Amino acid sequence: MRSVKVALAAGLALTVLIAVVALSRAPLTVVGSNSVATKSSLELEHGELGGCQPAGTVPQGTSAVRLTIEARAVGPEVGVRVLAGSRVLTGGRRVAGWGSAPTVTVPVKRLAREVTGARVCVTVGPTVEPLRVHGTQAPLPAAGAGGLGRMTLRAEYLRKGPKSWWSLASSVAHHMGLGRAPSGSGVGYLALALMVAAAALACGLAVRELR
């Protein structure tokens, strides 16, 4: 019985520690884009896809690139490189399995300085199902671009914001309470309190059943 209580206490303490560390970090915020409007959509066949396009101005500190690539069910692997001429300034990849979403965010190595006039090169796949991409149709598709050259994607550049999740708690609670009856920030805090109470009740019942 004592070992069970110790295990439960250790598990709860570890969960709280992980939550505190996670909430102490700052969320990613959009700090720039390539100014491409999502006026058109294009469905691309399965396989490996790739292409390069103008990146616009990539801000200093960029640590992720969000692209308007939409998967139907299971998102494929997506790779991103930002190049100045033939030199790779930063890059990264998002492993397959990111799910169905209208965009995909790819983490990249933090960019040390602002870059203007670069190119962003994207590789997708292999994928077993068609993908839909959003942006503007390229006037002159690049030869051998693997399908993505027919569309200029919208790219948004993200980096860590100045505030942690803790400092945004009141704002998140406020948005959770919108459109509900009753409304207000109290709805978010009530949901948190109920989750804590449910966890405590579950632990108490587990200990009681083992007596």
N, C-alpha and C positions, 0 to 999 in steps of 0.2 A: 504493500500500500504506500509506504513511504517513497519508494522509487517512482511510483506512478505520479504522486504529487510533485516530486522533484522534476519529472519529465514535463508535466503540464506547466509548471511554473517557468521552467527554462524555455519551453516553446512560446509561451505568452510573452516572456521578456524579450526573446529574439524577434518576435513579430513586432512588438512595440519599437524596438531599436531600429529595425528595418524601415518602419513607417516614419520614424523621426528623421532618419538619414535621407529618405526619399523626399520628404516634404521640405527638407532644408535646402534642396537644390532648386535652381531657378528653371522654369519652363522655357522651352524654345519659343522665340518670337520672330516674326517676319521683319527683316530689316531692309529688304530690297527685292527686286525682281528684274526680269528681262523685258518687262513692259509689253509682253505679248498677250493679246486678248484671246479668250477662248470662244471664238466666233464659229468655229467649225469642229466637226468630229470626224474621225476616220477609224474604221475597223481594220485591223491588220491580222493576217493569217498567223497560225501558230508556227513555231520555229524559233530561230535566233534572229533578233532584230538589232539594228544599230544605226547610229547617225550622229552627226555633229551639227551644231548651230551656234549663232552668236549668243554670247552669255550676257551682254550688256555690262553693267557695272556690278561686280561682285564685292560686297562690303568686307572690310577687315573684320576678322573674328568669325566669319561664316563657318559653321560646323555641321550644317545639313543643307541639302537641296531638295525642295519639294517639286515634283513633276506631275503634270496632268496626264498620268497613265492610269487607266481604269481596268481592273481585272474583273472577270465574271465571278469567279469563285476563289481560287487559290492563286495569289499573286506570284509571279515568277521572280527569279533573281534579277535585280536591277543594279547595274554598275554606273558610276558617274565619274568623269574626269574633267577637270577644268584646266585648259591649256592656254599658254601664251606662246604662239608659234608652235614649235614641236616640244616645248618644255611643259611637263606636267606640274601644275602649281599645287593641286590638291586632288583628292579622289577618295572613293569609298564604294561600298556595295551594301545592298539590302538583300539578305538571304531570302530564298523563296518561302512562301507560306504566309505573307502578310495579309491575305484575305481580300475580300471584295471591298473596294473603296475607289472613289473617283480620283484620288491622288495617291502618290507614294512618296514618302520622305526617306531620303538616303543619307545616312550619316557620312561625313567626310572629315578628313584631317583639318583641324582648325587653320584657317587662312591667316597668315601673319600680317598681310597688308592688303589694302584695297586694290583691285585690279579692274582696269577698263580695257575694253576691246579684246577680251579673251573669248575662247570658244568653250562650250560645254558639250562633251561627247557622252552619249548614253548607249549602253548595251543592255539588251533585255533577253532573257531566256537562258536555256531553251524553255519554251512553254508549249503545252499540249492543247491549248485552247486559244481562240482569237482574243485579241486585246482591243480596247478602244482608247484612242488618244485624242486629246482636245487641244486646240490652239488655232493657228491660222495656216492655211495651205501655203506651202512653199512655192514661190513663182517658178523656180528652176531647181527641181529635185536633183540632189547630188547623185552622181553615178555610183552604184554599188553601196548605197546608203542603207540597204537592208530594210526598206519600207519606211523607217522613221524619217528619212530624208524628204518624204512627201508632205510632212507636216512640221511646222515650227511649234514646239511645245512651250507652254508657259512654265517658267522656272522661277521659283521663289527661294530666296536665300535666308536661312535662319541661323540665329545664334542665341546663346543663353541670355535671358532678360536680366534686368537689374534687380528684380525682386524674387524672393523665394515663394514656394507654394504656401508657406505659413502666412506670409503677408497678404496673400490673395484669398485667404480663407473666407473673409466676410463677403468678398465679391462673388465667390463661387456659391456660397450659401444663398446669397441674394438671387442669383440666377436660377438656382434649384427651386426657389419658391415662386418663381414667375409662372403664371397660368395655372395655378393650383388653388384649391379651396380647402382649408384656409391658405392664404398666400403669405409671403414674407420670409425673411432670412431664418426665422425659427424653424421652418420646415427642414432645412439642411442640417441644422444642429440636432433636431429631433431624430432624424434618420441616423445620424452618427451615434447618438445616445442609445437608440434601439439596437444597433449593431453591437455595441459594447455590452449591453445587457444580455443579448442573445448569446454572445461568446461566453460570458460569465455563467449563464445558466447551463450551457452545454458542458462546460468544465465541471460545474457542480454536480450535474447528473451523472457524468462519467465516473467521478469519484464515488458517488453514492452507490452506483451499480457494482462497483468493485469491492465493496465492503463485505 
